[in-house]
Amino acid sequence: MNTLLSNLKPGERAIIKSIADNSMKTKLIEMGCFPGEELYITKIAPLGCPFAIYVSGYELSLRLNEAKNIVVERLN
Amino acid sequence: MNSPKTDLKVVLLGNPNAGKSTLFNALTGLNQKTGNYSGVTVDKLQGGFKYKNISVNLIDLPGTYSLFAKSTDEEVAVKDLLSQKEKPDVVVVVLDSTNLQRNLLLATQALDLGMRTVVVLNMIDEAIYQNINIDIDKLKDLLGANVVAVDSRAKEGTGKIKEAIVSADVSRTKFFDITVTTDYAQKVNSQFEKSHTAELNKWEEDDKIYRHKNIKYIYGLCVKSPEQLKLKERSTKIDKLVTHPVFGYIVFMALIFIIFQFIFYVAEYPMGWIEDGFIALSSFIKSNLPAGILNDLISDGVVSGISGVVMFVPQITFLFLFIALLEDSGYMARASFIMDKIMRKFGLNGRSVIPLISATACAVPSILSTRSISNFKERLITIFVLPLVSCSARLPVYTLLISMMFPSTIVLGFLNLKGIVLFGLYILGFAFTLITAFVMQKLLKTKEASFFMMEMPVYRVPLLKNVALGVINKIKVFVFDAGKVILSISIILWFLSNYGPGTALEDIDKKYANAEYPHVGEADPNYHADFIASKKLEASYIGVLGKAIEPAIRPLGYDWKIGIAILTSFAAREVFVGTMSAIYGANGNEKGIQEKLMSEKDENGNLKYTMAVCFSLVVFYVFAMQCISTIAVVKRETKSWKWPTIQFVYLTMLAYVSAWIVFNVLS
């Protein structure tokens, strides 16, 4: 089932389906978030933002508005 | 074979956190200098070494994730790499071996530029430790370029890198050839043209996706690592604590407290030594050079100007030492992770916290430390509001004025009234810091897209050499860049307070040469000299200026004497106390000046320094941007006079209006 990255909880795994078409897209791809890539949420900051995800072999931190651009499919 | 060349321009290209500076330091040692890229505030780090009779000029480009620039730093890096005028001879792409997948994106882009390239696998020891096995020979084949591995301290392997640099070749492999007809470098360069089209955007996207797929294939063939999709355990454990909803903030506060102690208290000792040293130097020059204008200029103007610059060095050293340790260890990314949401409510950034705290020591180093904020708007707001945080130079002014308002020590339980008022002034400044930031966030519109996206680097023990060289470079930039402005203004202020129109000053000497001065019978042996000095200051250009601005500051309850002190405060706010002492002929004695001011009467015989005047003055000092060093640094960091001008006008108005309200309410 597809959902937004921002809806995942710490520890949840997912695979990237698509990325919203806006100015952030190329930057997200550059940072290793591109369709087909697997990721999991490592932690969410105490106040619910930013998110930290493990993707493309490293840990990346994203603000909520950035995480909302990524459509993912939940694994497990 | 490459022909023997005497001079080779080599650039270091790599992702942030790939360990570029470690490699740069290992290759060049102390043979490096910090310059400036024209028009931007990115420091240009250059160094050199000699290898086999070839002298190599090495440039450490700012870190970048790809050849498509998303920030000023990245733009500088890409432009320098593709520069037509001074095209680099060799590109060294530095990769983090523990994070090869993402790092290879930049590497394949660089290889497609068709320049002579060396690929360096940095921190190979950490990769081995994490059981990531990289088949270097296979990688060499697949990339079509020379690949050299080096450990995280870059001790071994620098010889191999030097050899690889002088014998570097162009890669035979092309990683992206959708547009075979166009030159890749030319296409990449078109991002800097005015017409950044949607077509180019699409091309950039295709480029990256295509490369990622290619890299997956290469990575699969060259890298064997048993643990897929897993973070380093040590990092996870530390993060459990430092990003914890409760303990995370406790750790953060504790670290801030330690930094605070150092820049506020420990730095006072070396600052005191520097001050004493310069006073000694000044009197040495005074008594050993032939008397005259030149002697005065050097011993008073120049020496005090230089001491005003050097005085900042201990605080800057401590601040940047801590920042370097926090950055290099990986903690800074966590601090900004837990602070970001709170700070963003005020238009600031998680990384604004350290500058805000360090501004309590001095705005100058804290403005320099905003460089780590990659979002331009948030960085600008941070710089704009920093002068509102009460710095240590205001402390002597606060102390004097508070003592005048509350001469006797009133203790409420275990609280001291003076201490409470002082604390209140800090709170007042900080409240307006946040209010101003909040308003600016609403007013400022920026065209450039802003990203927060940042890497959370794994924890590493900082390398002493990197930290030390980084701090030394920061100090050099401050002393030589901001120092120039501070020194020139000090000399101008010295001139204005030691010279007057026509023969005004000589006339005073003549007038009071033969004893008959008022208040005969004063016990103080220095009384005569102090009295003449104060009369001279009144007659000097700065005295004339003070009188000229008197109508403007009269509504705040100030006269021309305070006007002079406000003007000289531009050199540094604490100069206020010294100037007041000079005007009232109570040189160098704080207790003395306090008594003199408190017994000062106005023309009607009433006390002049009333509660209203003192309070108005102290509020003026909380808000006013009377600091030429800050103005100079803001200009340097924002690239134009626009922001320091707006900032100066805003803060002066804020100070004026608040002081006016306070004076009128209290009197």
Boltz contact constraints between the chains, C-beta under 6 A:
constraints:
  - contact:
      token1: [A, 23]
      token2: [B, 449]
      max_distance: 6.0
  - contact:
      token1: [A, 26]
      token2: [B, 204]
      max_distance: 6.0
  - contact:
      token1: [A, 26]
      token2: [B, 205]
      max_distance: 6.0
  - contact:
      token1: [A, 27]
      token2: [B, 70]
      max_distance: 6.0
  - contact:
      token1: [A, 27]
      token2: [B, 451]
      max_distance: 6.0
  - contact:
      token1: [A, 29]
      token2: [B, 208]
      max_distance: 6.0
  - contact:
      token1: [A, 30]
      token2: [B, 65]
      max_distance: 6.0
  - contact:
      token1: [A, 30]
      token2: [B, 66]
      max_distance: 6.0
  - contact:
      token1: [A, 30]
      token2: [B, 208]
      max_distance: 6.0
  - contact:
      token1: [A, 31]
      token2: [B, 453]
      max_distance: 6.0
  - contact:
      token1: [A, 32]
      token2: [B, 102]
      max_distance: 6.0
  - contact:
      token1: [A, 34]
      token2: [B, 209]
      max_distance: 6.0
  - contact:
      token1: [A, 34]
      token2: [B, 212]
      max_distance: 6.0
  - contact:
      token1: [A, 43]
      token2: [B, 243]
      max_distance: 6.0
  - contact:
      token1: [A, 45]
      token2: [B, 337]
      max_distance: 6.0
  - contact:
      token1: [A, 45]
      token2: [B, 338]
      max_distance: 6.0
  - contact:
      token1: [A, 46]
      token2: [B, 245]
      max_distance: 6.0
  - contact:
      token1: [A, 46]
      token2: [B, 338]
      max_distance: 6.0
  - contact:
      token1: [A, 47]
      token2: [B, 341]
      max_distance: 6.0
  - contact:
      token1: [A, 49]
      token2: [B, 341]
      max_distance: 6.0
  - contact:
      token1: [A, 50]
      token2: [B, 340]
      max_distance: 6.0
  - contact:
      token1: [A, 52]
      token2: [B, 456]
      max_distance: 6.0
  - contact:
      token1: [A, 54]
      token2: [B, 231]
      max_distance: 6.0
  - contact:
      token1: [A, 56]
      token2: [B, 101]
      max_distance: 6.0
  - contact:
      token1: [A, 56]
      token2: [B, 102]
      max_distance: 6.0
  - contact:
      token1: [A, 57]
      token2: [B, 99]
      max_distance: 6.0
  - contact:
      token1: [A, 57]
      token2: [B, 101]
      max_distance: 6.0
  - contact:
      token1: [A, 58]
      token2: [B, 99]
      max_distance: 6.0
  - contact:
      token1: [A, 58]
      token2: [B, 102]
      max_distance: 6.0
  - contact:
      token1: [A, 59]
      token2: [B, 456]
      max_distance: 6.0
  - contact:
      token1: [A, 61]
      token2: [B, 337]
      max_distance: 6.0
  - contact:
      token1: [A, 61]
      token2: [B, 454]
      max_distance: 6.0
  - contact:
      token1: [A, 61]
      token2: [B, 456]
      max_distance: 6.0
  - contact:
      token1: [A, 62]
      token2: [B, 453]
      max_distance: 6.0
  - contact:
      token1: [A, 63]
      token2: [B, 452]
      max_distance: 6.0
  - contact:
      token1: [A, 66]
      token2: [B, 453]
      max_distance: 6.0
